[in-house]
Amino acid sequence: MGLYYPESRFGGFTGVDSTIAFYTRVQSLVNPSSVVLDVGCGRGAYAEDPVPVRLAVRTFKGRCRRIVGIDVDRQAGENPFLDEFRWLEGGRWPVEDAAIDVAVCDSVLEHITQPERFFAECRRTIKPGGCLCVRTPNALNYISLFARLVPNRFHARMLDKVLSATKKHEDTFPTVYRCNTTWRMRQMLDRYGFEYCVYTYEAEPYHLGFCRWAYLCGVLHQRLAPRLLKAMIFAFARRRQ
């Protein structure tokens, strides 16, 4: 990483770090009176992030009135970055109507089999004028295309070998990519009453660090790929009245 992104030698992160780019914008929408909802909060594995600034920028506890997490996995109740955890069972979220100022959905939408229900729940639980922030893989990127060629039952094994430094076996869930193109995202946000900005983004190819030549190809893709093919989709939306 230091060869192609020399700035990473000063702080441990690159100038195109996806997590820092995404959460810096999310943090700008949060204030001390905000109620923040972490959709698919997980167990807080990012506590193990070795880069302090990256860990700090994605932490809301202490910066808002309350951070609530929901997840289908009961182990998410161990997440140390939440003020409150609520187990998600069934289609309806365990959240009151119009109770949320900022909802964050990070690397979760690719696992959602019914995106219409997801956005309907976003509409129901977010206050008028409140915000929805989504980061999810772009289905047109080579990583997602490869993931769809590999059966879900092998994903955890592949991650153990390729992404062991960034994601663990127990944090791996089946992917379906039902709402993972920019046009599909815009369609859903329009349908459920949000104004929005949706765009693609590509960070350093950390997932290819197992091989020098693969990493070089990833760097070239990161720098030269057209917007349509970039790795991640960022969506920032505000609920209309």
Order of alpha helices (4+ residues) and beta strands (2+ residues): alpha-beta-alpha-beta-beta-beta-alpha-beta-alpha-alpha-alpha-beta-alpha-beta
